[in-house]
Structure formats: C-alpha cells, structure tokens
Amino acid sequence: MAVIAVLTNLPDSDSAFNMARELVQLRPAACANVLAPATSFYVWEGKAEQATEFPVLIKTTDLRYAEVEAAIRARHPYTLPEIIAWPITHGLPEYLRWVEQGSQTA
C-alpha cells in the first residue's frame, strides 16, 4: 500500500468544502485540504477560458484511489473534472502511517 495525493478543482468554496468533508467522512481519504483560490487558464470546447477555482488536495492510498475518483465524479459539478494523482515517495513515516490508517474502511 502506498500513500498518494489526489488533486481536483472546484468552482466555489462551498462545493470544495463539501467535497473535502465528505471524502474524509466516507473514509476513502484520511485528509483533504481546501487550498486558496487559484486562477485557471484553459481551453474548453475550442474557447479560451479563465476561472477562479478552489483546489482540493486529498491524501489517501493507492488501494483507495478508485473509490476517491468515483466519489469525486459523483459529486463534481464539472462535465470533465480534473482528477490527478501522484505517489508520495517520501514523508514523515508517522504521518504516512496515519494516512494509511485513516484511509481504511471503517
């Protein structure tokens, strides 16, 4: 089992806080941080866009990724939400164990 970080962006603080809270309460994630608003620039359906979004950084394990992805997709207002994940290769061992324990099924 490996600890991973998952990132998604939401269009407003309410949806970001709700997403973070639910992922932790449902337990596929040990921790979720709602970060400061960011300005995103992208092309969507052929048109240049600019939007203020609220990043949510989720800590979980690779074994729980599919559940985290499904939970995000079920709650996300975007047609195509950003959901990316990367492995945590280094970290405080006690913290990484806490993430592993907190991401286990209740």
KAQUIHU-V459246 format. One record per residue. N is the residue number from 0. SS is DSSP state (2 for helix, 1 for strand, 0 for the rest). OMEGA is omega in whole degrees, -180 to 180 (* if undefined). Layout:
n=<N/N>
ss=<SS/SS>
omega=<OMEGA/OMEGA>
//
This chain:
n=<0/1/2/3/4/5/6/7/8/9/10/11/12/13/14/15/16/17/18/19/20/21/22/23/24/25/26/27/28/29/30/31/32/33/34/35/36/37/38/39/40/41/42/43/44/45/46/47/48/49/50/51/52/53/54/55/56/57/58/59/60/61/62/63/64/65/66/67/68/69/70/71/72/73/74/75/76/77/78/79/80/81/82/83/84/85/86/87/88/89/90/91/92/93/94/95/96/97/98/99/100/101/102/103/104/105>
ss=<0/0/1/1/1/1/1/1/1/1/0/0/2/2/2/2/2/2/2/2/2/2/2/2/2/2/0/0/0/0/1/1/1/1/1/1/1/1/1/1/1/1/1/1/0/0/1/1/1/1/1/1/1/1/1/1/1/1/1/1/1/2/2/2/2/2/2/2/2/2/2/2/2/2/2/0/0/0/0/0/0/0/0/1/1/1/1/0/0/0/0/0/2/2/2/2/2/2/2/2/2/2/0/0/0/0>
omega=<-180/177/178/172/179/-179/169/178/180/-172/-178/-176/-180/-180/178/179/179/179/-179/-179/-177/180/179/180/179/174/170/179/178/-174/174/-180/170/-176/180/179/179/174/-180/176/-177/175/179/-180/175/-176/176/-177/173/-178/170/-179/179/179/173/-179/-171/176/-178/177/179/179/-178/-176/-177/178/178/179/-180/180/178/-178/-178/-174/-171/-179/-177/174/180/-178/171/173/179/-178/176/-179/171/-175/180/177/177/-175/-180/178/-180/175/178/178/178/-179/-178/180/-179/179/-178/*>
//
